[in-house]
Amino acid sequence: IIFGILLQTSGGIDNYIGYLVTGIFVFQFSAGAITSVARSVQSNRSVIQAFNFPRAALPIGANLREELAAVPLIIAMLLIVIVLPPVELIDPLWLLIIPALVLMSIFNLGIGLILARIISRVNDVSHLLPFTIRLWMYGSAIFYSYDRFITHPLLLELVKLNPLFNVIDIVRDCVLYNKIPEWQSWAALAVFALGTLMIGLVFFWQGEERYGRE
């Protein structure tokens, strides 16, 4: 009602309900994983202090747990798209959302590892996390189309580098528009996912000896 009717952000978007549903569900998957991984070290300080084990097991375990929890979430998303008009027909292209979500899960882990070390030292950052994620949501074209508000080609391309936008765009192409996502979207998502994971692992490992002692 707010975005589609009052703010009229649905203009020019085919199947706005499906557009909105896919955006929100994929965002919830990513936001939940990042939040859980980021807080995994701080929320398990007593375990870290009591046992000697690789600290990275905590954020990795949290990320795997969120992946499993996302399975019924994604199934529910697809069911809504099938049931609510204008209904979408099941297509083999829907299978492409699996590698897209896997890449996004890798990205979530990388970001979460970076935040986990920061929060372990400055716990107040965890209170800012929900607000930051909310701003990220509004900047990821979940309720509107970038094309409607951004006309400069260079600026539009820069905005499309947003990893969350890329994975949502890939899912929408497969589920709503029955077309193979552009290779640029896959490339950008893969670069961000693998690059963030490597940075996150190194950054997290550098604080291995101090977790639970600060």
C-alpha positions in Angstrom: 0.0 0.0 0.0 2.7 2.5 1.0 5.1 1.9 -1.9 2.8 0.6 -4.6 -0.2 2.9 -4.1 0.7 5.9 -2.0 4.3 6.5 -3.3 3.5 5.1 -6.8 6.9 3.3 -7.0 5.2 0.4 -8.9 5.0 2.4 -12.1 6.5 0.6 -15.1 7.1 -2.6 -13.1 5.5 -5.8 -14.4 4.1 -8.0 -11.7 4.8 -5.6 -8.8 3.7 -8.0 -6.2 6.2 -10.6 -7.4 8.8 -7.9 -7.7 8.2 -6.8 -4.1 8.0 -10.4 -2.7 11.3 -11.6 -4.3 13.1 -8.4 -3.1 11.9 -8.7 0.5 12.5 -12.4 0.8 16.0 -12.4 -0.6 16.9 -9.4 1.5 15.6 -11.1 4.6 17.9 -14.1 3.8 20.9 -11.9 3.5 20.2 -9.5 6.4 19.5 -12.4 8.8 22.7 -14.2 7.8 24.9 -11.1 8.1 23.4 -10.2 11.5 23.8 -13.7 12.9 27.4 -14.1 11.7 28.4 -10.7 12.9 27.2 -11.4 16.4 28.4 -15.0 16.6 31.7 -14.3 18.4 30.3 -11.8 20.9 27.3 -13.9 21.8 29.5 -16.9 22.4 32.2 -15.4 24.6 31.6 -17.9 27.4 32.2 -20.8 24.9 35.3 -19.2 23.5 36.7 -18.7 27.0 35.9 -22.3 28.0 37.2 -24.2 25.0 40.1 -24.1 22.6 38.9 -24.4 19.0 39.2 -22.4 15.7 37.1 -19.3 16.3 36.1 -19.1 12.7 33.9 -22.2 13.4 31.4 -19.9 15.1 30.6 -17.5 12.2 30.8 -20.3 9.7 28.4 -22.4 11.7 26.1 -19.4 12.1 26.1 -18.8 8.3 25.3 -22.5 7.6 22.4 -22.3 10.1 21.0 -19.3 8.3 21.3 -21.1 4.9 19.2 -24.0 6.2 16.7 -21.6 7.7 16.4 -19.8 4.4 15.2 -22.9 2.5 11.6 -22.7 3.7 11.8 -18.9 3.2 12.7 -19.3 -0.5 10.1 -22.0 -1.0 7.5 -19.7 0.5 8.6 -16.9 -1.9 8.2 -19.2 -4.9 4.8 -20.4 -3.7 3.6 -16.8 -3.4 4.8 -16.0 -6.9 3.0 -19.0 -8.2 -0.3 -18.4 -6.3 -0.8 -14.6 -6.3 -1.9 -13.0 -9.6 -0.4 -12.3 -12.0 0.9 -15.9 -11.5 4.2 -17.1 -12.8 4.8 -20.5 -14.3 7.5 -22.8 -13.0 10.5 -22.7 -15.3 13.9 -24.5 -15.4 15.5 -21.1 -15.1 14.4 -21.1 -11.5 17.3 -23.4 -10.8 19.7 -20.6 -11.4 18.6 -19.0 -8.1 20.5 -21.7 -6.3 24.0 -20.6 -7.4 23.0 -17.0 -7.0 22.0 -17.6 -3.4 25.2 -19.6 -2.8 27.3 -16.7 -4.0 25.2 -14.4 -1.8 25.8 -16.7 1.2 29.5 -16.5 0.6 29.3 -12.7 0.5 27.2 -12.8 3.7 29.9 -14.8 5.4 32.7 -12.5 4.3 30.9 -9.4 5.6 29.9 -11.2 8.7 33.5 -12.2 9.5 34.7 -8.6 9.2 31.8 -7.4 11.5 32.3 -10.2 13.9 35.9 -9.1 14.7 34.8 -5.5 15.0 31.8 -6.2 17.2 34.0 -8.5 19.5 36.0 -5.4 20.3 33.4 -2.7 20.0 30.1 -4.2 21.0 28.1 -0.9 20.4 28.6 -1.5 16.6 26.0 -4.3 16.9 23.4 -1.8 17.8 24.1 0.2 14.7 23.9 -2.9 12.5 20.1 -3.0 12.1 20.0 0.7 11.0 22.8 0.1 8.5 21.1 -2.9 7.0 17.8 -1.0 6.8 19.5 1.8 4.8 21.1 -0.9 2.6 17.6 -2.3 2.0 16.3 1.0 0.8 19.3 1.4 -1.6 18.8 -2.1 -3.2 15.7 -1.5 -5.4 13.4 -3.7 -3.4 10.4 -1.4 -3.6 11.2 0.5 -6.8 13.1 0.3 -10.0 16.4 2.1 -10.4 15.6 3.0 -14.0 12.8 5.3 -12.8 14.9 7.5 -10.6 18.4 7.3 -12.1 18.9 8.4 -15.7 22.6 8.9 -15.9 24.1 5.7 -17.4 27.4 5.8 -15.4 25.6 6.4 -12.1 23.2 3.6 -12.9 26.0 1.2 -13.5 27.7 2.2 -10.2 24.5 1.6 -8.3 24.1 -1.8 -9.9 27.4 -2.9 -8.3 25.5 -3.3 -5.1 25.8 -7.1 -4.4 22.4 -7.3 -2.8 20.8 -5.6 -5.9 22.7 -8.0 -8.1 21.4 -11.2 -6.4 17.8 -9.8 -6.3 18.0 -8.8 -9.9 19.2 -12.3 -10.8 16.4 -13.9 -8.9 13.8 -11.6 -10.5 15.1 -12.3 -14.0 14.8 -16.1 -13.4 11.5 -16.2 -11.5 9.5 -13.3 -12.9 10.8 -12.5 -16.4 12.0 -16.0 -17.6 15.3 -14.7 -18.9 18.9 -15.6 -18.3 20.5 -13.0 -16.1 23.2 -10.8 -17.7 26.7 -12.1 -17.2 27.7 -8.7 -15.7 25.4 -9.4 -12.8 26.9 -12.8 -12.2 30.5 -11.4 -12.6 29.9 -8.6 -10.1 28.2 -10.9 -7.6 31.0 -13.5 -7.9 33.8 -10.9 -7.5 32.1 -9.3 -4.4 31.4 -12.7 -2.9 34.9 -14.2 -3.3 36.7 -11.0 -2.6 34.8 -10.2 0.5 35.3 -13.8 1.8 39.1 -13.6 1.4 39.3 -10.3 3.1 37.0 -11.4 5.8 38.9 -14.6 6.5 42.2 -12.8 6.7 40.8 -10.0 8.8 39.1 -12.4 11.2 42.1 -14.7 11.5 44.3 -11.8 12.5 42.3 -11.4 15.7 42.2 -15.1 16.5 44.2 -15.0 19.7 42.2 -12.1 21.2 38.6 -13.3 20.9 37.1 -13.7 24.3 39.9 -11.9 26.1 39.1 -8.3 25.3 
